[in-house]
Amino acid sequence: MRDDLTAPRNIDEYIAGFPPEVRKVLERVRLTIRKAAPGAEEAIKYKIPAFTLKGNLIYFAAHQNHVGIYPVPKGMKEFQKEIAGYRGGKGTIRFPLGEPVPLDLLRKIVEFRVKENLENAEGKRR
C-alpha cells in the first residue's frame, strides 16, 4: 500500500506503489478498462486512477483486502445481479484481493459507462 500522502502523478506511479501481486491485479483492471474504452484518457483524481471520456468514466483503487471500482451510481442498476456479491457502498464494487477479478463484468460496466457518457455529451450539445 502507498505509505505517502502525496498524490501519484500518473497511473504507472500509483501502481508502482503496491506489492507485485497487487500490481498484477491493478494492471489487469487498467488494461480491461483501456480495451473497453479505447478513447478514454487516464488521470489521477482524488489520488486514485481515473479514466475520463466526455466526463468522468470510472475510477479504481487498491485497498488492503480489495480493489475498489467506482462507476457513477446510475450505471449500477443494470448490473444488480452480477455485482450482488461485490457490493460496497453506494456506487462501489469491491473485488477481493486473492480472488480472480471478473474482468468480463468490469468490461461490461465500462462499456455501459462509455455509452452513457457519450449519450449525455450528445444530449448536452443539442
FIGUVO-811345 format. One record per residue: residue number from 1; z negated, y, x negated of N, C-alpha, C in turn; residue in one letter. Coordinates in Angstrom, 2 decimals. Each point is the difference from the previous one (the first is absolute). Last residue first. Example, Ala and Ser with C-alpha at 12.3 -4.5 7.8 and 13.67 -1.06 7.14 Angstrom:
2, -7.08, -2.25, -12.85, -0.06, 1.19, -0.82, -0.73, 1.09, 0.77, S
1, 0.07, -5.72, -0.29, 0.00, 1.19, 0.89, 0.00, 1.20, -0.90, A
END
This chain:
126, 27.88, 19.35, 27.17, 0.67, 0.38, 1.26, -0.65, 1.18, 0.64, R
125, -1.65, -2.17, -3.97, 1.20, 0.77, -0.30, 0.68, 0.49, 1.26, R
124, -3.80, -2.88, 0.14, -0.40, 1.35, -0.42, 1.21, 0.88, -0.27, K
123, 0.61, -4.62, 1.00, -0.49, 0.73, 1.17, -0.39, 1.43, -0.31, G
122, 1.18, -2.90, -3.52, 1.18, 0.31, 0.80, -0.39, 0.81, 1.22, E
121, -3.43, -1.67, -2.67, 0.70, 1.07, -0.72, 1.24, 0.42, 0.78, A
120, -2.44, -3.67, 1.63, -0.78, 1.24, 0.13, 0.70, 1.17, -0.66, N
119, 1.89, -4.26, -0.56, 0.14, 0.44, 1.40, -0.75, 1.31, 0.23, E
118, -0.49, -2.05, -4.18, 1.35, 0.53, 0.14, 0.25, 0.50, 1.43, L
117, -4.14, -2.09, -0.95, 0.11, 1.28, -0.70, 1.39, 0.61, 0.18, N
116, -0.74, -4.33, 1.78, -0.81, 0.99, 0.70, 0.14, 1.39, -0.65, E
115, 1.99, -3.69, -2.15, 0.71, 0.31, 1.25, -0.72, 1.11, 0.75, K
114, -2.15, -1.63, -3.78, 1.22, 0.70, -0.39, 0.75, 0.44, 1.26, V
113, -3.75, -2.74, 0.62, -0.38, 1.38, -0.33, 1.22, 0.81, -0.42, R
112, 0.62, -4.58, 0.81, -0.33, 0.69, 1.25, -0.33, 1.46, -0.27, F
111, 0.66, -2.75, -3.71, 1.27, 0.25, 0.69, -0.22, 0.72, 1.32, E
110, -3.81, -1.36, -2.34, 0.67, 1.09, -0.70, 1.33, 0.32, 0.68, V
109, -2.37, -3.68, 1.64, -0.74, 1.23, 0.28, 0.69, 1.20, -0.65, I
108, 1.70, -4.29, -0.94, 0.27, 0.38, 1.39, -0.69, 1.31, 0.36, K
107, -0.90, -1.85, -4.26, 1.39, 0.48, 0.09, 0.32, 0.47, 1.41, R
106, -4.16, -2.07, -0.71, 0.04, 1.34, -0.60, 1.40, 0.59, 0.10, L
105, -0.49, -4.44, 1.34, -0.65, 0.90, 0.95, 0.02, 1.44, -0.52, L
104, 1.51, -3.28, -2.91, 0.95, 0.13, 1.10, -0.56, 0.94, 1.07, D
103, -2.73, -1.20, -3.67, 1.00, 1.01, -0.34, 1.04, 0.18, 1.09, L
102, -5.09, -1.75, -0.46, 1.13, -0.32, 0.87, 1.10, 1.06, -0.13, P
101, -3.62, -1.69, -3.80, 0.29, 1.13, 0.88, 1.20, -0.38, 0.87, V
100, -3.63, -3.52, -2.21, 1.36, 0.55, -0.06, 0.17, 1.16, 0.99, P
99, -4.79, -0.82, -2.17, 0.84, -0.68, 0.99, 1.40, 0.58, -0.10, E
98, -3.36, 1.69, -2.74, -0.22, -1.43, -0.16, 0.74, -0.83, 1.03, G
97, -1.38, 4.88, 1.30, 0.40, -0.42, -1.34, -0.35, -1.48, -0.14, L
96, 1.00, 2.23, 4.86, -1.02, -0.43, -0.96, 0.61, -0.37, -1.35, P
95, 1.73, 3.60, 3.63, 0.43, -1.30, -0.49, -1.00, -0.43, -1.07, F
94, 0.01, 3.68, 4.28, -0.62, -0.44, -1.25, 0.48, -1.40, -0.34, R
93, 1.41, 4.72, 3.11, 0.11, -1.45, -0.14, -0.60, -0.36, -1.35, I
92, -0.20, 4.51, 3.63, -0.18, -0.64, -1.29, 0.17, -1.51, 0.11, T
91, -0.20, 3.56, 3.56, 1.18, 0.20, -0.83, -0.06, -0.66, -1.36, G
90, -4.56, 0.35, 2.13, 1.16, 0.52, 0.75, 1.16, 0.24, -0.96, K
89, -3.23, -3.36, -2.13, -0.28, 1.08, 0.93, 1.27, 0.41, 0.72, G
88, 0.54, -4.52, -1.62, -1.08, 0.74, -0.62, -0.43, 1.05, 1.00, G
87, 2.94, -4.93, 0.30, -0.41, 1.32, 0.47, -1.15, 0.56, -0.82, R
86, 2.57, -4.37, -0.12, -0.05, 0.94, -1.14, -0.50, 1.38, 0.39, Y
85, 0.91, -3.86, 2.96, -0.90, -0.50, -1.03, -0.18, 0.93, -1.18, G
84, 3.02, 1.15, 3.64, -1.35, -0.24, 0.54, -0.99, -0.46, -1.08, A
83, 4.95, 1.13, -0.06, -1.00, 0.62, -0.89, -1.43, -0.29, 0.42, I
82, 3.87, -1.69, 2.42, 0.21, -0.34, -1.40, -1.08, 0.56, -0.92, E
81, 0.05, 1.03, 4.71, -0.29, -1.42, -0.24, 0.09, -0.35, -1.47, K
80, 1.07, 4.54, 1.30, -1.38, -0.39, 0.32, -0.32, -1.44, -0.34, Q
79, 3.95, 3.28, -0.60, -0.34, -1.14, -0.84, -1.40, -0.55, 0.28, F
78, 2.05, 3.92, 2.11, 1.09, -0.96, -0.03, -0.33, -1.28, -0.76, E
77, -2.98, 3.83, 0.20, 0.08, -0.72, 1.28, 1.03, -1.12, -0.04, K
76, -0.67, 3.18, -3.68, -0.86, -1.18, 0.02, 0.14, -0.80, 1.30, M
75, 2.08, 4.36, -1.38, 0.73, -1.22, -0.28, -0.81, -1.27, 0.13, G
74, -1.88, 4.46, 0.51, 0.96, -0.27, 1.08, 0.71, -1.33, -0.21, K
73, -3.19, 1.91, -3.33, -0.46, -0.87, 1.08, 1.00, -0.30, 1.10, P
72, 1.35, 0.83, -5.13, -0.43, 0.90, 1.05, -0.36, -0.84, 1.21, V
71, -0.59, -2.52, -4.52, 1.10, 0.59, 0.75, -0.57, 1.00, 1.01, P
70, -2.00, -2.56, -4.41, -0.30, 1.05, 0.95, 1.28, 0.55, 0.63, Y
69, -2.54, -4.33, -2.93, 1.30, 0.56, 0.36, -0.27, 0.96, 1.13, I
68, -3.12, -2.62, -4.11, 0.14, 0.67, 1.27, 1.40, 0.57, 0.15, G
67, -2.46, -4.20, -2.77, 0.97, 1.08, -0.15, 0.17, 0.58, 1.39, V
66, -4.57, -2.63, -2.04, 1.24, 0.00, 0.78, 0.95, 1.09, -0.48, H
65, -4.55, -0.80, -1.67, 0.31, -1.31, 0.56, 1.33, -0.08, 0.74, N
64, -1.57, 4.01, -2.45, -0.69, -1.10, -0.67, 0.44, -1.37, 0.51, Q
63, 3.63, 3.65, 0.61, -1.45, 0.14, 0.14, -0.64, -1.24, -0.62, H
62, 5.11, 2.84, 0.14, -0.81, -1.17, -0.34, -1.47, 0.36, 0.14, A
61, 4.49, 2.12, 2.65, -1.05, 0.20, -1.00, -0.74, -1.31, -0.23, A
60, 4.56, 2.90, 2.67, -0.71, -1.24, -0.31, -1.02, 0.28, -1.10, F
59, 3.55, 2.49, 4.12, -0.87, 0.09, -1.18, -0.53, -1.40, -0.29, Y
58, 4.46, 2.50, 2.90, -1.03, -1.03, -0.13, -0.76, 0.23, -1.31, I
57, 2.97, 3.38, 2.15, 0.48, -1.29, 0.49, -1.12, -1.03, -0.02, L
56, 0.77, 5.74, 0.29, -0.77, -1.10, -0.57, 0.43, -1.31, 0.64, N
55, 3.77, 3.63, 0.03, -1.42, 0.04, 0.33, -0.71, -1.18, -0.66, G
54, 4.54, 0.04, -0.43, -0.03, 0.91, 1.16, -1.43, 0.12, 0.52, K
53, -0.40, -3.07, -3.33, 1.39, 0.01, 0.45, 0.02, 0.81, 1.29, L
52, -3.63, -1.91, -4.27, 0.40, 0.98, 1.00, 1.48, -0.14, 0.29, T
51, -4.61, -2.78, -2.25, 1.45, 0.10, 0.09, 0.30, 0.98, 1.12, F
50, -4.49, -1.11, -3.49, 0.58, 0.33, 1.29, 1.51, -0.04, -0.12, A
49, -5.07, -1.25, -2.85, 1.45, -0.06, 0.15, 0.45, 0.26, 1.43, P
48, -4.61, 2.26, -1.61, 0.52, -1.36, 0.14, 1.52, 0.03, 0.13, I
47, -3.10, 3.89, -0.15, -0.28, -0.81, -1.19, 0.47, -1.44, 0.09, K
46, 1.04, 3.49, 3.21, -1.40, -0.42, 0.17, -0.41, -0.98, -1.11, Y
45, 4.81, 0.20, -0.36, -0.65, 0.87, 0.99, -1.39, -0.55, 0.24, K
44, 4.69, -0.64, -3.28, -1.44, -0.24, 0.05, -0.55, 1.04, 0.97, I
43, 5.17, -2.29, -0.22, -0.89, 1.14, -0.25, -1.43, -0.52, -0.13, A
42, 5.76, -1.48, 0.72, -1.37, -0.35, -0.37, -0.79, 1.26, -0.28, E
41, 4.37, -0.69, 3.42, -0.46, 0.50, -1.30, -1.45, -0.41, -0.23, E
40, 4.36, -2.20, 3.10, -1.31, 0.63, -0.07, -0.34, 0.44, -1.42, A
39, 3.93, -2.54, 1.70, 0.14, 1.45, -0.15, -1.32, 0.73, -0.13, G
38, 0.35, -4.85, 0.70, 0.64, 0.37, -1.26, 0.17, 1.51, -0.22, P
37, -2.97, -3.45, 2.82, 0.26, 1.43, 0.17, 0.66, 0.55, -1.26, A
36, -1.08, -4.58, 0.32, 0.05, 0.27, 1.43, 0.33, 1.46, 0.30, A
35, -0.59, -1.47, -4.50, 1.14, -0.72, 0.57, 0.17, 0.32, 1.49, K
34, -3.76, 1.80, -2.28, 1.24, 0.58, -0.53, 1.24, -0.65, 0.60, R
33, -4.26, -1.81, 1.04, 0.20, 1.30, 0.65, 1.31, 0.62, -0.46, I
32, -1.28, -3.95, -2.10, 0.32, -0.27, 1.40, 0.27, 1.30, 0.75, T
31, -1.54, 0.30, -4.43, 1.39, -0.46, 0.05, 0.44, -0.29, 1.43, L
30, -4.55, 1.18, -0.72, 0.90, 1.11, -0.32, 1.47, -0.40, 0.13, R
29, -3.26, -3.37, 0.43, -0.05, 0.91, 1.15, 0.97, 1.16, -0.22, V
28, -0.55, -2.91, -3.56, 0.72, -0.67, 1.09, 0.04, 0.88, 1.25, R
27, -2.52, 1.52, -3.66, 1.43, 0.08, -0.30, 0.83, -0.68, 1.08, E
26, -4.70, -0.29, 0.27, 0.46, 1.36, 0.27, 1.48, 0.17, -0.28, L
25, -2.03, -4.11, -1.08, 0.03, 0.18, 1.45, 0.54, 1.38, 0.34, V
24, -0.68, -0.93, -4.54, 1.09, -0.84, 0.54, 0.14, 0.18, 1.51, K
23, -3.64, 2.08, -2.21, 1.28, 0.69, -0.28, 1.17, -0.80, 0.57, R
22, -4.26, -1.92, 0.13, 0.15, 1.01, 1.05, 1.31, 0.77, -0.21, V
21, -1.19, -3.16, -3.24, 0.25, -0.71, 1.26, 0.18, 0.97, 1.17, E
20, -1.07, 1.76, -4.44, 1.33, -0.60, 0.14, 0.27, -0.68, 1.34, P
19, -3.58, 4.02, -0.09, 0.14, -1.25, -0.76, 1.37, -0.64, 0.28, P
18, -0.25, 5.33, 0.54, -0.62, -1.18, 0.60, 0.18, -1.23, -0.88, F
17, 1.90, 4.60, -0.55, -1.45, 0.09, -0.04, -0.73, -1.21, 0.55, G
16, 4.86, 0.79, 0.00, -0.48, -0.34, -1.34, -1.53, 0.01, -0.09, A
15, 2.32, 1.47, 3.96, -0.03, -1.46, -0.13, -0.58, -0.42, -1.34, I
14, 0.64, 4.64, 0.75, -0.98, -0.54, 0.94, -0.16, -1.51, -0.21, Y
13, 3.38, 2.19, -2.38, -1.33, 0.30, -0.56, -1.10, -0.55, 0.90, E
12, 4.42, -0.35, 1.55, -0.18, -0.83, -1.20, -1.39, 0.20, -0.59, D
11, 1.32, 2.75, 3.58, -0.42, -1.34, 0.43, -0.17, -0.93, -1.20, I
10, -0.85, 5.17, -0.89, 1.08, -0.72, 0.67, -0.49, -1.42, 0.31, N
9, -2.93, 3.28, -1.83, 1.17, 0.88, 0.13, 1.15, -0.68, 0.74, R
8, -5.47, -0.81, 0.75, 1.09, -0.44, -0.87, 1.21, 0.91, 0.25, P
7, -4.99, 1.84, 0.77, 1.10, -0.66, 0.68, 1.03, -0.46, -1.02, A
6, -5.34, 0.44, -1.03, 1.23, 0.77, 0.03, 1.10, -0.80, 0.68, T
5, -4.54, -1.49, -1.01, 0.13, 0.71, 1.27, 1.28, 0.82, 0.08, L
4, -1.28, -4.89, -2.66, -0.04, 1.45, -0.14, 0.22, 0.65, 1.36, D
3, 0.11, -4.77, -0.92, -1.36, 0.47, -0.22, -0.07, 1.52, -0.19, D
2, 3.17, -4.15, 2.52, 0.02, 1.26, -0.74, -1.43, 0.48, -0.17, R
1, 0.83, -5.21, 0.45, 0.00, 1.18, 0.83, 0.00, 1.25, -0.88, M
END
